[in-house]
Amino acid sequence: DRFLSLLYAPQDRRDALAALYAFNAELATIRDRAREALPGEVRIQWWRDLLASGNEDAAGGHPLATSLLRAIRQHRLPLSAFDNMLDARVFDLYDDAMPSRGDLEGYLGETASALIHLCCLVLDPEKAMQAADLSGHAGCAQGIAGLLRLLPLHKARGQCYVPAEILAAAGTSRDGLFKDKAAAGRVVAQMIALGREHWKAFASNAESLPPLLRPAFLPAGLAPGYLDAVQRSGGEAIEHPADMSPLRKQATVFYRA
């Protein structure tokens, strides 16, 4: 999805955007590659120390690290955003409960929304602050759609990103979510409603989005389609990832570009 969006970004910004997207993918897959929490935390700390140093030589020839440090330097990206993103990703390494909707929105704000905002800073730093609220809502919609699509993976891990208060409102628990498809259907419906709430907040103000920033929001533009796909799956979403056809993805990105 993010690769498709790069095709609509200015050519002289694509390398920096690709570095940000690859860094996000690196963090999102640490748990699966590290297998255990401690090695995962060590990896996150490696990134934290490297970014704080700003020293490309310390990257040891790591191509992603080198590209990311170059992007940070060239576009004067705030290190605090990366620190917050790394801190948030520690949650991925464990099986702790997500207590509330506010906690989930905070997690998505430091990950998906922050990534959109960093891309805005690359595309047009002067206009990026105008889109801060839009980044927040678009990132939450995109993140919720992504978490719902990852339910089968989370089931295999024994991990749950659904807030405890939403589970309770649906009359189930984190264990019940993955054992009872009827309960899963109720939880999925509430999460979809939350995702659409954020998308509606974004869409209602999307006309104010500066044209140069549009490429940063193209991956999030697929969120409504993904939410529709998850809704059609209902309780089956815990067994099979909901998806869109490649043609529909490309058409949606092209339309929103």
N, C-alpha and C positions, 0 to 999 in steps of 0.2 A: 504493500500500500504506500509506504513512504518512498520507495523507489519510483513509483508512478508519479508521485508529486514532484520529484526532482526534475522530471522532464518539463515541468512548467515553471521552473525557477530560473532566474537569470543565470547564464552560464558561469559568470565569474563568482557566483555564490554557491554553486553546487558542491564544490569540494568541502566547504565548511559545513553545509547542511548534511552532507553524507557522513561526515565525521561525527556530528551530533547524533544522527540516527543510529550509526554503528555503535556508538558509546552506549546509547540506551539499550540496544539489543544485547550488548555485552553484559550490562548490569542485570537485565531481565533473565538471563540464562545462567547466572552464577550458581544458583542453587542446584540446577540439574548437572552442572559440570563439576561442582565441588563436592556434591553428595552429602557432605556434613556441614553443619553450621560454622564450626571454627575455621576450616579452610576458606569458607566463603567470606567470613569476616576479615581474614588476612588479605584476601583479594581486594575487598572493598577498601581496606586501609592502604594497600599499595597504591590504588588510584588516588586516594585522598592525599597521600604524601607526595605523589608525583605531581599532581595538579597544583599543590601548594608551592612546590619548588619552582615550577614553570621551566624546568630544565629539560630540554629535549634530549640531551646526552644521557640523562638518567633513565630515559625510556628504554635504553638498551636495544635500540633498533626495532622496537615494537611499532608496527606501522600505524595501528589505530591511535596509540598514545601520541606518536609524533604528529599525526594529522590533527588530533584534537588540540594539542598544545599550540599548534600553529594557528588553528581557527580562533582559539581563545585570545591569542596575542594580536592577531590581525584585526579582530572585530571587537576587542576590548570587552569580552564577555565577563560578567561578574562571577568570581569564584564562589561566592556565597550560594549561588543557585546550584552549583555542582556539589558543594558540601551538603546542602539540604537534600539533594537528590540521593546522594550516597547514604546519608543517614536514614532516609525513608526506605531505601532498598534493604536495609538490615532486616526489616520486617519479613521480607520474602524468605529469609533463611530459616525461620522458625515456624511453628504451628500455633502461634498465639492467636487469641480471638481478636476480631475487629470489633471493639465495643459498640460504637455508635455510628450513625450516618455522618456526624461531624468528623469522626476519626477517618472514615473512608474518604470523605471529600478532602481532608487534609493530606492524606497519603497521595491521592490523585493530583492534588494541587502541586505537590513537590516533585511529582514524576511526569505524568502526561501533560499537565498544564504548563509546568516549568519548561518542558522540552519545546512546546509551541512558542512560548515567550522567548526562549533563547534563539529559536529560528527567526522570530520577528526581529530581534536585535541584529541578526546577521543580514536580513533583507533590507531593513530600513530602521536604523537605531533612533532616528528622530521621531518616527511615527509609532515605534513599538510601544511606548507607554500608553498611547491612546487605546491600545488593544489589550491592555492587561486584564480587564474584566472578561472580555471575549475569550481570551486564552484560558481563563479559569473555567468558564462554563463549557467551552468546546473540549477541553482536556478531560473534564469530568464525564461528559457524555461519551467521549471516545474510550476512556478508561473503563467505564461501567460496561460498555458493549464488549470490550476486550476481556474483562473478567468473566462475563457470562459465557463467552465463547471458550474460555479456558476451564470451565467447570469440570469436564472429564479429567483433565490433568490434575486439577486440585483434588478431585476425588481420589485419584491414584496416590497422591502425596499424603492425603489426610489433612489437607490444608483448606482453610475457609476464609475468604475475604468478605463474605456477606456480613454486615453488621449484626451483632447480637440482638439489637432492638428490632431489626427487620425480621430476623428469624422468629423472635418471640411473637411479633405481630402476625406472622403467618402460622402460628401455632406449632412451631417445630424447634429443633435445635440443630447444631452443626452436624451431629451424627444423623439426625432424622432427615436432613436435607439430602443426603446421599443414599439413604435407604428406602425412602418413600417417594415415589414419583409424583403422587398427588401433592404432597407437601412441597416437593421441589417446584411443581408448577405454580404454587401460590407464591413461593419466594421469588421465582423468576419474574412473575408478574409485577411484584413490588419493585424489584430492581429495575425492570424495564421502565416503570413509571418514573423512577428517580432519574434514570438516564434521559428520558424524554423531557423531564422538567428542565434539566440543564440544557438540553439541545434547544428547547423552546426559548429559554433565556438568551442563548447565543443568537438564534435565528432572528429574534425580534429586534436585535440591534446590529445585525450583520451588515446592513446597508452602510453603516458608518465605518466599515473596515477599509482602510486605505488599500488601493489596488496592489501596491507593491508587496503587501503582507499576505495576500491571498494564498500563495503557495504553502505557507506555514500551516494553513488551516485545511488544506485539501485532504490529508489523511483522516482528520476528524470528520470530514464531510461524509464519510462512509458509515458513520455511527448509526444514523436512522435506518439504513438498509440492514445493518447487522442486527439492530434491535428488532426489526420486523422478522428477520430470519429466526432469531431466538424465540420470539413470541410464537411463531408457527411450530417450533419444536416443543414448547411447553416443558413438561417434566422430563421429556427425553433429552433435554439440553445437558443433563448430567452424564449422559452416556455418549452422545455424539456432538462434536463441535458444529455449531450452526455457521453457515458460510453463505457467501454470495457467489454468483458465477463470475469468472474473470471478465467476461464481456460487460456485465453490469457494473463491475468495479471501474473499468476503464471509462465507460460512458458517464458514470457519476462524477468521476474526477474531471473529465473533460468538460462536463456541464458546469461544474462549480468553479472551474478555472477561469 
